[in-house]
Amino acid sequence: MLAKSAKRIFMVAVLMAIAAGCTSKASVLTSVNPEPTATPSPSPAIEHVQELEFQGMPYLLSVPADYDAKADKKWPLIMFLHGYGMNEEYLRNLGIITAVDQLAQPFITITPITTKGFWQSDEDKLVGMLDEVAQHYRVDKSKMYLTGESMGGFETWDLPAAHPGIFAAIAPIENGGDVTLAPKLVDVPIWAFHNKLDTIISWETTEKMVNAVKDAGGKEVLFTIHDQTGHDGYTKTFHDPQFFEWLLKHSLKK
């Protein structure tokens, strides 16, 4: 209980800092059709983007242009956990969907949407969402990856510690995590990112968690500090083809 309270206090402090430097307001989808009509993508890389819902939580799902539900082939999947203050329109235009689209990467993407100031209370729901998508789409369950920024970056450390054996690799962006969870992450390939001149959350916060996992015996823990300002390290990260190449090198052992 104390650990959870400490996490909550930490996230409240972070969100207060973000709110002070962020003018956007969080919003949830006003209506979610359980069997929506897909929105065509303007790019040939993504076939369509759907607005779906799982246990009351809306999420965006995209599939590659070459996706075929009847094929023997299976596709890798990325789940992206957004930060505080990001709404559905923002996530369509500046999140993982756009990056995968523009770089023509072969991923199914899931982008959950929350108006809460933290993800921890929805961890079981996120795992259930992954299971539901894997049941209805041709997902390669050995190649499922997790990334998130700021508030979502914190949860990118937490979720694989609480639910091991789901993600083949993770990429936390612009936030550290609970250092007491480091021993549970030693077998997870990790590539963390942060902007050097981030005025919302210092890059040392991420470095502290990176070092904690390394000290616990982490087998593959990378940390990149982008030499730029702002609390948007995901932009440079997601638009680097090497990031996706690194993800695809990792698979869960069957």
C-alpha positions in Angstrom: 0.0 0.0 0.0 2.8 2.4 0.9 4.5 1.7 -2.5 1.2 2.5 -4.3 0.7 5.6 -2.3 4.2 6.8 -3.1 3.6 6.2 -6.8 0.4 8.2 -6.7 2.1 11.1 -4.9 4.9 11.0 -7.5 2.5 11.1 -10.4 0.4 13.9 -8.9 3.6 16.0 -8.6 4.5 15.2 -12.2 1.1 16.1 -13.5 1.0 19.4 -11.6 4.3 20.3 -13.4 2.9 19.2 -16.8 -0.3 21.1 -16.3 1.7 24.2 -15.5 3.5 23.9 -18.9 0.8 22.5 -21.0 -2.2 24.3 -22.5 -4.0 21.3 -24.0 -6.9 19.7 -22.2 -7.5 16.0 -21.9 -10.7 14.7 -23.5 -12.2 11.3 -24.1 -14.1 10.2 -27.2 -17.7 11.4 -26.9 -19.1 8.3 -28.6 -17.5 4.9 -29.3 -19.2 2.5 -31.6 -18.4 -1.1 -30.6 -18.4 -2.0 -34.3 -17.2 1.2 -35.9 -16.8 2.1 -39.5 -13.0 2.3 -40.1 -11.6 5.8 -41.0 -9.5 5.5 -44.2 -5.9 6.6 -43.8 -4.5 9.2 -46.3 -1.3 7.2 -46.5 -0.9 3.8 -48.1 1.1 2.5 -45.1 -1.9 2.2 -42.8 -5.2 0.6 -44.0 -7.5 2.3 -41.5 -7.8 3.6 -38.0 -10.7 2.4 -35.8 -12.2 3.8 -32.6 -12.9 0.9 -30.3 -13.7 0.4 -26.6 -12.7 -2.1 -24.0 -14.5 -2.2 -20.6 -15.3 1.5 -20.9 -11.8 2.6 -22.1 -11.7 3.9 -25.6 -8.7 3.2 -27.8 -7.5 3.7 -31.3 -6.4 0.7 -33.4 -4.6 0.8 -36.8 -3.5 -2.0 -39.0 -0.9 -2.0 -41.9 -2.1 -1.7 -45.5 -1.0 -5.3 -46.2 -3.0 -6.7 -43.3 -5.1 -9.7 -44.3 -7.3 -11.4 -41.7 -7.2 -14.6 -43.7 -3.5 -14.8 -44.2 -1.2 -17.2 -42.4 1.1 -14.3 -41.6 1.0 -12.5 -38.3 1.9 -8.9 -37.5 3.9 -7.3 -34.7 2.0 -5.0 -32.3 2.9 -1.8 -30.5 0.9 -0.4 -27.6 1.4 3.3 -26.9 0.5 4.9 -23.5 0.0 8.6 -23.9 1.0 11.4 -21.4 -1.2 13.8 -19.5 -3.2 16.2 -21.7 -3.3 14.3 -24.9 -6.7 13.8 -26.5 -7.9 11.6 -29.4 -7.2 14.1 -32.1 -3.7 14.8 -30.8 -3.0 11.0 -30.7 -4.2 10.5 -34.3 -1.9 13.2 -35.6 1.2 13.1 -33.4 1.3 9.7 -31.8 2.6 6.2 -32.7 -0.1 5.9 -35.5 1.4 8.8 -37.5 5.0 7.6 -37.1 4.1 4.1 -38.2 2.2 5.5 -41.1 4.8 7.9 -42.3 7.7 5.4 -42.0 5.6 2.5 -43.4 6.3 0.2 -40.5 4.6 -3.1 -40.4 2.9 -2.8 -37.0 -0.6 -3.1 -35.6 -0.9 -0.2 -33.1 -3.1 0.2 -30.0 -3.4 3.6 -28.4 -5.6 3.5 -25.2 -7.1 6.9 -24.1 -7.6 7.9 -20.5 -8.6 11.2 -18.8 -7.1 10.0 -15.5 -3.8 11.3 -14.2 -2.3 7.9 -14.0 -2.4 4.5 -15.7 -1.8 2.2 -12.7 -5.4 1.5 -11.8 -6.1 0.3 -15.4 -3.3 -2.2 -15.7 -5.6 -5.2 -15.8 -7.7 -3.4 -18.4 -4.7 -2.7 -20.6 -3.7 -6.4 -20.5 -7.3 -7.4 -21.3 -7.3 -5.0 -24.2 -4.2 -6.6 -25.6 -5.8 -10.0 -25.3 -9.0 -8.9 -27.1 -7.1 -7.4 -30.0 -4.9 -10.6 -30.2 -8.0 -12.7 -30.4 -9.6 -10.8 -33.2 -6.6 -9.8 -35.3 -3.6 -11.6 -36.7 -1.2 -10.5 -33.9 2.3 -12.1 -33.5 2.1 -12.5 -29.7 5.9 -13.1 -29.6 6.4 -9.6 -31.0 4.3 -7.3 -28.8 5.9 -4.1 -27.6 5.1 -1.3 -25.2 6.1 2.3 -25.3 4.7 5.5 -23.6 5.7 9.0 -22.8 5.6 11.1 -19.6 2.7 9.6 -17.6 2.7 6.8 -20.1 6.5 6.4 -19.8 6.1 5.8 -16.0 3.6 3.0 -16.7 5.9 1.6 -19.4 8.2 0.6 -16.6 5.3 -0.6 -14.3 3.2 -2.7 -16.6 5.8 -5.3 -17.7 6.9 -5.6 -14.0 3.3 -6.4 -12.9 2.5 -8.6 -15.9 5.7 -10.3 -17.1 6.0 -12.4 -20.2 3.8 -10.2 -22.4 6.1 -7.7 -24.0 9.2 -8.6 -26.1 10.7 -5.1 -25.5 9.7 -1.8 -24.0 10.6 1.9 -24.6 9.9 4.3 -21.8 10.0 7.9 -22.9 10.5 11.0 -20.6 9.9 9.4 -17.2 11.5 7.1 -14.7 9.6 4.5 -12.7 9.5 2.8 -9.3 13.1 1.7 -8.7 11.9 -1.1 -6.4 10.5 -2.8 -9.5 13.9 -2.9 -11.2 14.7 -6.6 -10.3 11.5 -7.6 -12.2 12.7 -5.9 -15.4 16.2 -7.4 -15.7 15.1 -9.8 -18.5 13.2 -7.2 -20.5 15.0 -5.4 -23.4 14.7 -1.7 -22.6 15.5 1.4 -24.6 14.7 4.6 -22.7 14.6 8.1 -24.1 14.5 11.7 -22.8 15.2 15.2 -24.0 18.2 16.8 -22.5 16.5 20.1 -21.9 13.1 18.8 -20.8 11.8 21.4 -18.3 8.8 19.3 -17.2 10.6 16.1 -16.1 14.4 16.0 -15.8 16.3 13.4 -17.8 17.9 12.4 -14.5 14.6 10.8 -13.5 14.8 8.4 -16.4 18.5 7.8 -15.8 17.8 6.8 -12.2 15.5 4.1 -13.3 17.8 3.0 -16.1 20.7 2.6 -13.6 18.4 0.8 -11.1 17.7 -1.9 -13.7 21.3 -2.1 -14.8 22.4 -2.5 -11.1 19.8 -5.2 -10.6 21.4 -7.2 -13.5 19.5 -5.9 -16.5 20.7 -7.7 -19.6 19.9 -5.0 -22.3 19.2 -1.5 -21.0 19.8 1.4 -23.4 19.4 5.1 -22.7 19.3 7.8 -25.3 19.3 11.5 -24.4 18.1 13.7 -27.3 20.0 17.0 -27.5 16.9 19.1 -27.7 14.3 21.0 -25.7 10.7 20.3 -24.8 8.7 17.5 -23.3 8.2 15.7 -26.5 11.0 13.2 -26.9 8.6 10.7 -28.5 8.6 12.8 -31.7 12.2 12.2 -32.5 12.1 8.7 -31.1 9.2 7.5 -33.2 10.4 9.1 -36.4 13.7 7.2 -36.3 13.6 3.9 -38.3 16.3 2.5 -36.1 13.8 2.5 -33.2 11.4 0.2 -35.0 14.3 -2.0 -36.3 15.5 -2.4 -32.7 12.0 -3.5 -31.5 11.7 -6.1 -34.3 15.0 -7.7 -33.3 13.3 -8.9 -30.1 10.9 -11.7 -29.7 9.5 -13.6 -26.7 10.9 -17.1 -26.5 8.2 -19.7 -27.1 
